[in-house]
Amino acid sequence: MTTPFPQSFPATRLRRLRQSSWIRNLTSENVLTPADLIWSMVVHDGEEGRIPVSAMPGVERLNVAEAAAAAKRAAKLGIPAIAIFPHIDPAKKDEDGSESLNPEGLVPTVIKAMKDAAPEVGIICDVALDPFTSHGHDGLIDEAGYVLNDETTAVLLEQALVQAQAGADVVAPSDMMDGRIGALRSALEETGFTNTMILSYAAKYASGFYGPYREAIGSATALIGDKKTYQQDPANTDEALREVALDIQEGADMVMVKPGLPYLDIVRRVSETFAIPTFAFQVSGEYAMIQAAAQNGWIDGERVMMETLLSFKRAGASGIITYFAEAAAERLQA
């Protein structure tokens, strides 16, 4: 077939670098590995080993023994860390979230079991009261239902110290109270936990993508009102940079953007602006949408899973907290 173009047209053909898998692999700008993944895991305080979460196909609440076994699985797959989120007996919930301070409670027990099973796997603990409060908020509330900042921070410090004492490698405040990172860093230093790291949920948005998670931890029906007075407005980007800057100044070792896919622009701005380890959370709603579409045959679930995880790396994320961690690591090792 002849063409009307001269033989030298075009001089640059970018498709040359796409013609075979070996050259695509060699010239790939971003690479996803199991070491980029943090396994988001829901644990529960019952006897049953695994309890499916209906809103999140493929996700199960694990009891202590199963969580310890999962830690061993993470080590085998090359997943460096697990982020644990508790589902406790509703009878243990109260307005103050007092069960979060129980040194013999679910979270400390799970931490110890997982560290015994796989000490090389990092354990990241959520610091927030919503899994423990009867009203479903991340902190203490006043008579009008407003979440109190300083009073909540005081409780969060105690919660984080309980986790650190149990052996948590990283405490991760997700509450969005002002000043809590500085207060927590001081508390950790004063109590001898100098090497306990802080992963701050520095840019956590008041998002509609958290719904399935609230079912997973049992706070969906308990939540009174919304969280817009303390989580960020989805319309704002500069505010996120201010939040991150404050948390770094106060002593955060790493920062988080949450949710993930709808906020890749924030991931990019944070990682480029501060050059600090920046993590993204592929939250429950993102996971559930992919799984639902895959189950209906509308998308190739595995392909979309891997594509979305790679998008976080492309945006500048140092790592990704995801419910897909186990499946993705298996795929990457295949």
Secondary structure, DSSP 8 states (H G I E B T S, - for coil): ---SS-TT--S--GGGGGSSHHHHHHT-S----GGGEEEEEEEESSS-SEEE-TTSTT-EEE-HHHHHHHHHHHHHHT--EEEEEEE--GGG-BTT-GGGG-TTSHHHHHHHHHHHH-TTSEEEEEE-STTTBTT--SS-B-TTS-B-HHHHHHHHHHHHHHHHHHT-SEEEE-S--TTHHHHHHHHHHHTT-TT-EEEEEEEEB--GGGHHHHHHHT-TTT--S-STTTSB-TT-SHHHHHHHHHHHHHT-SEEEEESSGGGHHHHHHHHHHH-S-EEEEE-HHHHHHHHHHHHTTSS-HHHHHHHHHHHHHHHT-SEEEETTHHHHHHHHH-
